[in-house]
Amino acid sequence: TMALLRVRHCRALLYCRRVPPRCPACGADLRRAPLRSAPVRVRCPFRHGHAQPRAFLVRASDGSFLHGYDGHGDLHVGITSSKGVVYNYDQEGVHRAASGWEECISIPLVQPDMWELLQQWDELLEEFSLEEAWLPHRYHEQQHNCFTFALAFVNRLRQRRGKQPLSKGHFTERFLLPHTRQASRYLTLHQQLAHSDVYVVPLAEQEREG
């Protein structure tokens, strides 16, 4: 996918893949626009999951976010090893996936100064995944699922470090929502630009002066 660009001009933000010669909002020549109207690349919020070690990953259950996801489909979550193998749980038990997670929201779980945890990560993840709680017959779509598995591992790590466990709501609010909101905005832009060359977002009055 080509880069998504943002241009600030006159009374609007213009989102595009290629900067048009003229501003669709005011008709001015964008090639003569001042430096503050130079195009800025919008960072894609999706990462290649297998290149994200020791992370909490979220992907679309079917297809991918940028191709066919409508914002309402099911999501699947997993935890990566130090080598990017994704441990994830479903009705068949725990999977260790080396492919299939190429387009994900990624939340890193370890800080560089957590040296002991960096060393023990793979061993802890493998041990955890072998526990009886994650046998196939224990799976329940609502109550005991991929999110339960991933959050339980996060909480196991927190417990080792003397921290309180996080509820599903707290984890979602604190760690997931900032990423999913950013992803949702990006998907909206991506979908708009599938139908038009430029997507114009008018600026609020107070922002126009800048």
Disulfide bonds with the S-S distance in Angstrom:
none
